[in-house]
């Protein structure tokens, strides 16, 4: 994933969200000191190449902050680099030359 967008709200608790990659590295984060009033706020967007986990927590002790309306953007598929194409073409040329010598 390349981004996660959400709204949040709660009961005067703090709210913390992080986007992690597959190895548990933090790619982006968001913190709100108070979600007072319980009204929805946002949207907020966390971005980063290779997001695999959305982690969020709120203040302990009866306070809460919920998230809703989550939108996930998958991002563009990876594009092969020119060096990859060069290696692929060299391999095909080698296989063709080997076949010609045998034939």
N, CA, C and O atoms as CSV, one atom per row, in Angstrom:
chain,resi,resn,atom,element,x,y,z
A,1,UNK,N,N,0.828,-1.167,0.000
A,1,UNK,CA,C,0.000,0.000,0.000
A,1,UNK,C,C,0.877,1.238,0.000
A,1,UNK,O,O,2.015,1.204,0.469
A,2,UNK,N,N,0.354,2.308,-0.518
A,2,UNK,CA,C,1.110,3.553,-0.540
A,2,UNK,C,C,0.525,4.614,0.381
A,2,UNK,O,O,1.225,5.557,0.749
A,3,UNK,N,N,-0.762,4.482,0.769
A,3,UNK,CA,C,-1.341,5.432,1.710
A,3,UNK,C,C,-2.589,4.852,2.363
A,3,UNK,O,O,-3.265,3.990,1.801
A,4,UNK,N,N,-2.879,5.354,3.577
A,4,UNK,CA,C,-4.090,5.005,4.312
A,4,UNK,C,C,-4.695,6.316,4.806
A,4,UNK,O,O,-4.023,7.100,5.477
A,5,UNK,N,N,-5.959,6.552,4.477
A,5,UNK,CA,C,-6.665,7.752,4.912
A,5,UNK,C,C,-7.805,7.330,5.833
A,5,UNK,O,O,-8.465,6.322,5.582
A,6,UNK,N,N,-8.041,8.102,6.905
A,6,UNK,CA,C,-9.079,7.762,7.872
A,6,UNK,C,C,-9.582,9.027,8.557
A,6,UNK,O,O,-8.942,10.078,8.512
A,7,UNK,N,N,-10.752,8.899,9.196
A,7,UNK,CA,C,-11.228,9.940,10.109
A,7,UNK,C,C,-11.167,9.340,11.510
A,7,UNK,O,O,-11.102,8.120,11.660
A,8,UNK,N,N,-11.188,10.184,12.529
A,8,UNK,CA,C,-11.100,9.703,13.896
A,8,UNK,C,C,-11.994,10.552,14.787
A,8,UNK,O,O,-12.382,11.657,14.411
A,9,UNK,N,N,-12.316,10.041,15.954
A,9,UNK,CA,C,-13.106,10.764,16.939
A,9,UNK,C,C,-13.073,9.996,18.234
A,9,UNK,O,O,-12.612,8.856,18.272
A,10,UNK,N,N,-13.558,10.606,19.294
A,10,UNK,CA,C,-13.518,9.895,20.559
A,10,UNK,C,C,-14.105,10.690,21.696
A,10,UNK,O,O,-14.972,11.541,21.498
A,11,UNK,N,N,-13.626,10.406,22.887
A,11,UNK,CA,C,-14.152,10.999,24.106
A,11,UNK,C,C,-12.995,11.635,24.881
A,11,UNK,O,O,-12.612,11.128,25.936
A,12,UNK,N,N,-12.448,12.709,24.385
A,12,UNK,CA,C,-11.352,13.499,24.966
A,12,UNK,C,C,-10.091,12.695,25.260
A,12,UNK,O,O,-9.314,13.067,26.140
A,13,UNK,N,N,-9.885,11.633,24.560
A,13,UNK,CA,C,-8.643,10.879,24.693
A,13,UNK,C,C,-7.652,11.288,23.622
A,13,UNK,O,O,-8.030,11.889,22.616
A,14,UNK,N,N,-6.390,10.965,23.833
A,14,UNK,CA,C,-5.405,11.217,22.782
A,14,UNK,C,C,-5.443,10.067,21.780
A,14,UNK,O,O,-5.945,8.983,22.077
A,15,UNK,N,N,-4.914,10.316,20.617
A,15,UNK,CA,C,-4.973,9.329,19.533
A,15,UNK,C,C,-3.636,9.318,18.807
A,15,UNK,O,O,-3.091,10.372,18.479
A,16,UNK,N,N,-3.114,8.130,18.559
A,16,UNK,CA,C,-1.822,7.965,17.919
A,16,UNK,C,C,-1.951,6.882,16.859
A,16,UNK,O,O,-2.476,5.805,17.140
A,17,UNK,N,N,-1.479,7.151,15.644
A,17,UNK,CA,C,-1.533,6.165,14.561
A,17,UNK,C,C,-0.178,6.088,13.870
A,17,UNK,O,O,0.513,7.096,13.724
A,18,UNK,N,N,0.196,4.881,13.446
A,18,UNK,CA,C,1.440,4.676,12.706
A,18,UNK,C,C,1.190,3.744,11.527
A,18,UNK,O,O,0.372,2.826,11.603
A,19,UNK,N,N,1.909,3.997,10.436
A,19,UNK,CA,C,1.920,3.097,9.281
A,19,UNK,C,C,3.263,2.384,9.298
A,19,UNK,O,O,4.310,3.030,9.295
A,20,UNK,N,N,3.237,1.049,9.316
A,20,UNK,CA,C,4.455,0.242,9.395
A,20,UNK,C,C,4.653,-0.537,8.100
A,20,UNK,O,O,3.692,-0.873,7.408
A,21,UNK,N,N,5.919,-0.818,7.783
A,21,UNK,CA,C,6.201,-1.734,6.682
A,21,UNK,C,C,6.219,-3.157,7.230
A,21,UNK,O,O,5.956,-3.369,8.413
A,22,UNK,N,N,6.528,-4.127,6.382
A,22,UNK,CA,C,6.462,-5.538,6.781
A,22,UNK,C,C,7.475,-5.896,7.864
A,22,UNK,O,O,7.285,-6.872,8.589
A,23,UNK,N,N,8.554,-5.112,7.980
A,23,UNK,CA,C,9.584,-5.363,8.989
A,23,UNK,C,C,9.334,-4.615,10.291
A,23,UNK,O,O,10.154,-4.690,11.206
A,24,UNK,N,N,8.216,-3.893,10.395
A,24,UNK,CA,C,7.899,-3.157,11.609
A,24,UNK,C,C,8.523,-1.776,11.688
A,24,UNK,O,O,8.515,-1.157,12.753
A,25,UNK,N,N,9.065,-1.279,10.577
A,25,UNK,CA,C,9.616,0.076,10.540
A,25,UNK,C,C,8.486,1.079,10.366
A,25,UNK,O,O,7.568,0.853,9.577
A,26,UNK,N,N,8.549,2.184,11.097
A,26,UNK,CA,C,7.527,3.229,10.997
A,26,UNK,C,C,7.777,4.061,9.745
A,26,UNK,O,O,8.850,4.643,9.583
A,27,UNK,N,N,6.784,4.115,8.861
A,27,UNK,CA,C,6.880,4.890,7.626
A,27,UNK,C,C,6.274,6.282,7.778
A,27,UNK,O,O,6.760,7.237,7.171
A,28,UNK,N,N,5.226,6.406,8.577
A,28,UNK,CA,C,4.577,7.695,8.809
A,28,UNK,C,C,3.774,7.577,10.102
A,28,UNK,O,O,3.403,6.475,10.505
A,29,UNK,N,N,3.501,8.720,10.759
A,29,UNK,CA,C,2.738,8.680,12.005
A,29,UNK,C,C,1.889,9.939,12.152
A,29,UNK,O,O,2.109,10.945,11.478
A,30,UNK,N,N,0.911,9.849,13.055
A,30,UNK,CA,C,0.001,10.954,13.333
A,30,UNK,C,C,-0.326,10.928,14.824
A,30,UNK,O,O,-0.546,9.855,15.386
A,31,UNK,N,N,-0.362,12.099,15.473
A,31,UNK,CA,C,-0.711,12.196,16.882
A,31,UNK,C,C,-1.671,13.359,17.091
A,31,UNK,O,O,-1.478,14.443,16.541
A,32,UNK,N,N,-2.699,13.124,17.887
A,32,UNK,CA,C,-3.648,14.172,18.268
A,32,UNK,C,C,-3.749,14.139,19.792
A,32,UNK,O,O,-4.107,13.110,20.364
A,33,UNK,N,N,-3.439,15.256,20.455
A,33,UNK,CA,C,-3.406,15.301,21.917
A,33,UNK,C,C,-4.788,15.132,22.540
A,33,UNK,O,O,-4.898,14.586,23.638
A,34,UNK,N,N,-5.848,15.589,21.866
A,34,UNK,CA,C,-7.193,15.450,22.433
A,34,UNK,C,C,-8.209,15.283,21.316
A,34,UNK,O,O,-8.192,16.005,20.319
A,35,UNK,N,N,-9.091,14.316,21.508
A,35,UNK,CA,C,-10.195,14.121,20.573
A,35,UNK,C,C,-11.494,14.565,21.236
A,35,UNK,O,O,-12.547,13.966,21.021
A,36,UNK,N,N,-11.409,15.622,22.046
A,36,UNK,CA,C,-12.537,16.107,22.851
A,36,UNK,C,C,-13.790,16.319,22.013
A,36,UNK,O,O,-13.732,16.718,20.850
A,37,UNK,N,N,-14.907,16.042,22.636
A,37,UNK,CA,C,-16.195,16.270,21.994
A,37,UNK,C,C,-16.705,15.072,21.226
A,37,UNK,O,O,-17.892,15.007,20.903
A,38,UNK,N,N,-15.845,14.130,20.928
A,38,UNK,CA,C,-16.264,12.927,20.239
A,38,UNK,C,C,-16.667,13.122,18.794
A,38,UNK,O,O,-17.139,12.178,18.160
A,39,UNK,N,N,-16.498,14.314,18.253
A,39,UNK,CA,C,-16.887,14.573,16.874
A,39,UNK,C,C,-15.828,14.041,15.914
A,39,UNK,O,O,-14.635,14.119,16.207
A,40,UNK,N,N,-16.243,13.510,14.790
A,40,UNK,CA,C,-15.257,13.044,13.807
A,40,UNK,C,C,-14.345,14.178,13.346
A,40,UNK,O,O,-14.786,15.317,13.192
A,41,UNK,N,N,-13.111,13.865,13.133
A,41,UNK,CA,C,-12.126,14.823,12.636
A,41,UNK,C,C,-11.307,14.151,11.549
A,41,UNK,O,O,-11.275,12.926,11.441
A,42,UNK,N,N,-10.655,14.963,10.758
A,42,UNK,CA,C,-9.858,14.430,9.666
A,42,UNK,C,C,-10.480,14.854,8.349
A,42,UNK,O,O,-11.289,15.781,8.339
A,43,UNK,N,N,-10.161,14.256,7.306
A,43,UNK,CA,C,-9.377,13.033,7.213
A,43,UNK,C,C,-7.881,13.277,7.413
A,43,UNK,O,O,-7.365,14.367,7.163
A,44,UNK,N,N,-7.216,12.237,7.868
A,44,UNK,CA,C,-5.760,12.217,7.993
A,44,UNK,C,C,-5.241,11.129,7.067
A,44,UNK,O,O,-5.889,10.099,6.882
A,45,UNK,N,N,-4.068,11.360,6.487
A,45,UNK,CA,C,-3.474,10.386,5.570
A,45,UNK,C,C,-2.057,10.048,6.007
A,45,UNK,O,O,-1.236,10.936,6.234
A,46,UNK,N,N,-1.782,8.762,6.121
A,46,UNK,CA,C,-0.435,8.263,6.371
A,46,UNK,C,C,0.086,7.704,5.056
A,46,UNK,O,O,-0.612,6.943,4.385
A,47,UNK,N,N,1.302,8.073,4.684
A,47,UNK,CA,C,1.851,7.633,3.405
A,47,UNK,C,C,3.203,6.964,3.594
A,47,UNK,O,O,3.884,7.179,4.597
A,48,UNK,N,N,3.574,6.162,2.631
A,48,UNK,CA,C,4.875,5.501,2.615
A,48,UNK,C,C,4.836,4.319,1.678
A,48,UNK,O,O,3.807,3.659,1.538
A,49,UNK,N,N,5.937,4.057,1.049
A,49,UNK,CA,C,6.016,2.932,0.123
A,49,UNK,C,C,6.112,1.623,0.892
A,49,UNK,O,O,7.026,1.435,1.694
A,50,UNK,N,N,5.181,0.730,0.651
A,50,UNK,CA,C,5.221,-0.587,1.278
A,50,UNK,C,C,4.504,-0.668,2.614
A,50,UNK,O,O,4.889,-1.480,3.456
A,51,UNK,N,N,3.476,0.143,2.842
A,51,UNK,CA,C,2.710,0.049,4.087
A,51,UNK,C,C,2.038,-1.316,4.164
A,51,UNK,O,O,1.391,-1.754,3.212
A,52,UNK,N,N,2.196,-1.983,5.301
A,52,UNK,CA,C,1.569,-3.287,5.497
A,52,UNK,C,C,0.709,-3.333,6.754
A,52,UNK,O,O,-0.167,-4.191,6.872
A,53,UNK,N,N,0.952,-2.404,7.713
A,53,UNK,CA,C,0.251,-2.451,8.994
A,53,UNK,C,C,-0.179,-1.039,9.380
A,53,UNK,O,O,0.603,-0.095,9.270
A,54,UNK,N,N,-1.435,-0.897,9.836
A,54,UNK,CA,C,-1.902,0.338,10.449
A,54,UNK,C,C,-2.046,0.047,11.936
A,54,UNK,O,O,-2.822,-0.824,12.327
A,55,UNK,N,N,-1.306,0.767,12.762
A,55,UNK,CA,C,-1.329,0.588,14.207
A,55,UNK,C,C,-1.887,1.858,14.822
A,55,UNK,O,O,-1.441,2.954,14.485
A,56,UNK,N,N,-2.857,1.730,15.721
A,56,UNK,CA,C,-3.367,2.910,16.412
A,56,UNK,C,C,-3.659,2.562,17.863
A,56,UNK,O,O,-3.950,1.416,18.207
A,57,UNK,N,N,-3.570,3.594,18.706
A,57,UNK,CA,C,-3.912,3.410,20.112
A,57,UNK,C,C,-4.443,4.726,20.656
A,57,UNK,O,O,-4.208,5.799,20.100
A,58,UNK,N,N,-5.175,4.605,21.771
A,58,UNK,CA,C,-5.706,5.791,22.416
A,58,UNK,C,C,-5.288,5.794,23.885
A,58,UNK,O,O,-4.588,4.890,24.342
A,59,UNK,N,N,-5.722,6.812,24.613
A,59,UNK,CA,C,-5.358,6.945,26.009
A,59,UNK,C,C,-6.000,5.841,26.837
A,59,UNK,O,O,-7.201,5.603,26.711
A,60,UNK,N,N,-5.226,5.162,27.681
A,60,UNK,CA,C,-5.829,4.151,28.562
A,60,UNK,C,C,-6.670,4.809,29.659
A,60,UNK,O,O,-6.562,6.013,29.890
A,61,UNK,N,N,-7.495,4.028,30.324
A,61,UNK,CA,C,-8.264,4.536,31.449
A,61,UNK,C,C,-9.654,5.013,31.089
A,61,UNK,O,O,-10.120,5.998,31.661
A,62,UNK,N,N,-10.325,4.365,30.177
A,62,UNK,CA,C,-11.699,4.702,29.867
A,62,UNK,C,C,-11.878,5.694,28.738
A,62,UNK,O,O,-13.001,5.885,28.272
A,63,UNK,N,N,-10.826,6.324,28.286
A,63,UNK,CA,C,-10.923,7.226,27.140
A,63,UNK,C,C,-10.790,6.396,25.870
A,63,UNK,O,O,-10.212,5.310,25.890
A,64,UNK,N,N,-11.316,6.898,24.789
A,64,UNK,CA,C,-11.203,6.149,23.547
A,64,UNK,C,C,-11.164,7.081,22.359
A,64,UNK,O,O,-11.621,8.222,22.421
A,65,UNK,N,N,-10.627,6.586,21.310
A,65,UNK,CA,C,-10.635,7.281,20.015
A,65,UNK,C,C,-10.800,6.207,18.947
A,65,UNK,O,O,-9.981,5.295,18.830
A,66,UNK,N,N,-11.854,6.327,18.183
A,66,UNK,CA,C,-12.146,5.342,17.140
A,66,UNK,C,C,-11.724,5.879,15.784
A,66,UNK,O,O,-11.617,7.090,15.590
A,67,UNK,N,N,-11.482,4.961,14.838
A,67,UNK,CA,C,-11.229,5.364,13.457
A,67,UNK,C,C,-12.336,4.792,12.577
A,67,UNK,O,O,-12.953,3.778,12.902
A,68,UNK,N,N,-12.571,5.471,11.456
A,68,UNK,CA,C,-13.650,5.065,10.554
A,68,UNK,C,C,-13.305,5.546,9.149
A,68,UNK,O,O,-12.349,6.295,8.952
A,69,UNK,N,N,-14.099,5.104,8.178
A,69,UNK,CA,C,-13.953,5.508,6.781
A,69,UNK,C,C,-12.513,5.357,6.297
A,69,UNK,O,O,-11.928,6.305,5.774
A,70,UNK,N,N,-11.959,4.197,6.468
A,70,UNK,CA,C,-10.577,3.931,6.060
A,70,UNK,C,C,-10.523,3.728,4.550
A,70,UNK,O,O,-11.283,2.938,3.991
A,71,UNK,N,N,-9.615,4.451,3.899
A,71,UNK,CA,C,-9.380,4.314,2.468
A,71,UNK,C,C,-7.936,3.896,2.261
A,71,UNK,O,O,-7.018,4.519,2.794
A,72,UNK,N,N,-7.739,2.849,1.492
A,72,UNK,CA,C,-6.397,2.319,1.238
A,72,UNK,C,C,-6.065,2.498,-0.229
A,72,UNK,O,O,-6.842,2.107,-1.100
A,73,UNK,N,N,-4.903,3.092,-0.506
A,73,UNK,CA,C,-4.413,3.245,-1.879
A,73,UNK,C,C,-3.312,2.212,-2.093
A,73,UNK,O,O,-2.342,2.147,-1.337
A,74,UNK,N,N,-3.480,1.418,-3.124
A,74,UNK,CA,C,-2.520,0.354,-3.384
A,74,UNK,C,C,-1.231,0.874,-3.993
A,74,UNK,O,O,-0.183,0.257,-3.801
A,75,UNK,N,N,-1.265,1.970,-4.709
A,75,UNK,CA,C,-0.056,2.481,-5.363
A,75,UNK,C,C,0.163,1.770,-6.689
A,75,UNK,O,O,-0.483,0.767,-6.993
A,76,UNK,N,N,1.072,2.304,-7.457
A,76,UNK,CA,C,1.383,1.744,-8.772
A,76,UNK,C,C,2.258,0.505,-8.620
A,76,UNK,O,O,3.084,0.432,-7.710
A,77,UNK,N,N,2.079,-0.464,-9.507
A,77,UNK,CA,C,2.961,-1.635,-9.448
A,77,UNK,C,C,4.391,-1.220,-9.784
A,77,UNK,O,O,4.602,-0.245,-10.505
A,78,UNK,N,N,5.368,-1.954,-9.267
A,78,UNK,CA,C,6.753,-1.596,-9.558
A,78,UNK,C,C,7.070,-1.693,-11.043
A,78,UNK,O,O,6.596,-2.600,-11.728
A,79,UNK,N,N,7.864,-0.765,-11.534
A,79,UNK,CA,C,8.269,-0.735,-12.935
A,79,UNK,C,C,9.702,-1.248,-13.022
A,79,UNK,O,O,10.564,-0.784,-12.277
A,80,UNK,N,N,9.973,-2.200,-13.921
A,80,UNK,CA,C,11.338,-2.704,-14.036
A,80,UNK,C,C,12.321,-1.583,-14.384
A,80,UNK,O,O,12.021,-0.710,-15.198
A,81,UNK,N,N,13.475,-1.623,-13.768
A,81,UNK,CA,C,14.512,-0.641,-14.047
A,81,UNK,C,C,15.205,-0.984,-15.367
A,81,UNK,O,O,15.176,-2.138,-15.795
A,82,UNK,N,N,15.830,0.009,-16.020
A,82,UNK,CA,C,16.542,-0.262,-17.267
A,82,UNK,C,C,17.610,-1.352,-17.115
A,82,UNK,O,O,17.825,-2.141,-18.035
A,83,UNK,N,N,18.271,-1.394,-15.967
A,83,UNK,CA,C,19.303,-2.422,-15.756
A,83,UNK,C,C,18.691,-3.825,-15.776
A,83,UNK,O,O,19.319,-4.769,-16.256
A,84,UNK,N,N,17.472,-3.962,-15.258
A,84,UNK,CA,C,16.793,-5.259,-15.284
A,84,UNK,C,C,16.523,-5.701,-16.715
A,84,UNK,O,O,16.715,-6.867,-17.060
A,85,UNK,N,N,16.075,-4.763,-17.548
A,85,UNK,CA,C,15.825,-5.086,-18.956
A,85,UNK,C,C,17.124,-5.470,-19.662
A,85,UNK,O,O,17.137,-6.380,-20.491
A,86,UNK,N,N,18.221,-4.775,-19.333
A,86,UNK,CA,C,19.511,-5.090,-19.947
A,86,UNK,C,C,19.949,-6.504,-19.585
A,86,UNK,O,O,20.404,-7.251,-20.451
A,87,UNK,N,N,19.816,-6.879,-18.311
A,87,UNK,CA,C,20.175,-8.237,-17.894
A,87,UNK,C,C,19.288,-9.277,-18.568
A,87,UNK,O,O,19.772,-10.325,-18.997
A,88,UNK,N,N,17.999,-8.991,-18.659
A,88,UNK,CA,C,17.075,-9.912,-19.310
A,88,UNK,C,C,17.445,-10.111,-20.778
A,88,UNK,O,O,17.483,-11.240,-21.268
A,89,UNK,N,N,17.719,-8.998,-21.481
A,89,UNK,CA,C,18.096,-9.072,-22.904
A,89,UNK,C,C,19.412,-9.799,-23.109
A,89,UNK,O,O,19.555,-10.567,-24.061
A,90,UNK,N,N,20.379,-9.564,-22.222
A,90,UNK,CA,C,21.672,-10.256,-22.325
A,90,UNK,C,C,21.495,-11.752,-22.136
A,90,UNK,O,O,22.123,-12.551,-22.831
A,91,UNK,N,N,20.639,-12.132,-21.194
A,91,UNK,CA,C,20.368,-13.555,-20.973
A,91,UNK,C,C,19.733,-14.212,-22.184
A,91,UNK,O,O,20.110,-15.322,-22.560
A,92,UNK,N,N,18.770,-13.535,-22.800
A,92,UNK,CA,C,18.135,-14.079,-24.007
A,92,UNK,C,C,19.136,-14.212,-25.150
A,92,UNK,O,O,19.121,-15.206,-25.876
A,93,UNK,N,N,20.009,-13.208,-25.312
A,93,UNK,CA,C,21.025,-13.275,-26.373
A,93,UNK,C,C,21.971,-14.438,-26.135
A,93,UNK,O,O,22.364,-15.126,-27.077
A,94,UNK,N,N,22.344,-14.664,-24.871
A,94,UNK,CA,C,23.214,-15.793,-24.541
A,94,UNK,C,C,22.568,-17.125,-24.846
A,94,UNK,O,O,23.215,-18.025,-25.380
A,95,UNK,N,N,21.291,-17.258,-24.509
A,95,UNK,CA,C,20.581,-18.505,-24.811
A,95,UNK,C,C,20.472,-18.736,-26.310
A,95,UNK,O,O,20.593,-19.867,-26.780
A,96,UNK,N,N,20.243,-17.666,-27.060
A,96,UNK,CA,C,20.137,-17.799,-28.521
A,96,UNK,C,C,21.484,-18.208,-29.122
A,96,UNK,O,O,21.534,-19.071,-29.998
A,97,UNK,N,N,22.589,-17.584,-28.649
A,97,UNK,CA,C,23.917,-17.938,-29.156
A,97,UNK,C,C,24.251,-19.394,-28.833
A,97,UNK,O,O,24.844,-20.093,-29.653
A,98,UNK,N,N,23.877,-19.841,-27.659
A,98,UNK,CA,C,24.143,-21.237,-27.267
A,98,UNK,C,C,23.364,-22.199,-28.162
A,98,UNK,O,O,23.872,-23.247,-28.558
A,99,UNK,N,N,22.139,-21.830,-28.469
A,99,UNK,CA,C,21.305,-22.686,-29.313
A,99,UNK,C,C,21.869,-22.758,-30.729
A,99,UNK,O,O,21.831,-23.816,-31.357
A,100,UNK,N,N,22.394,-21.637,-31.239
A,100,UNK,CA,C,22.960,-21.619,-32.595
A,100,UNK,C,C,24.188,-22.523,-32.691
A,100,UNK,O,O,24.384,-23.221,-33.686
A,101,UNK,N,N,25.019,-22.499,-31.628
A,101,UNK,CA,C,26.233,-23.350,-31.647
A,101,UNK,C,C,25.877,-24.819,-31.652
A,101,UNK,O,O,26.577,-25.624,-32.266
A,102,UNK,N,N,24.803,-25.182,-30.979
A,102,UNK,CA,C,24.396,-26.596,-30.927
A,102,UNK,C,C,23.724,-27.035,-32.221
A,102,UNK,O,O,23.807,-28.199,-32.611
A,103,UNK,N,N,23.067,-26.107,-32.870
A,103,UNK,CA,C,22.230,-26.446,-34.000
A,103,UNK,C,C,22.947,-26.582,-35.260
A,103,UNK,O,O,22.336,-26.868,-36.290
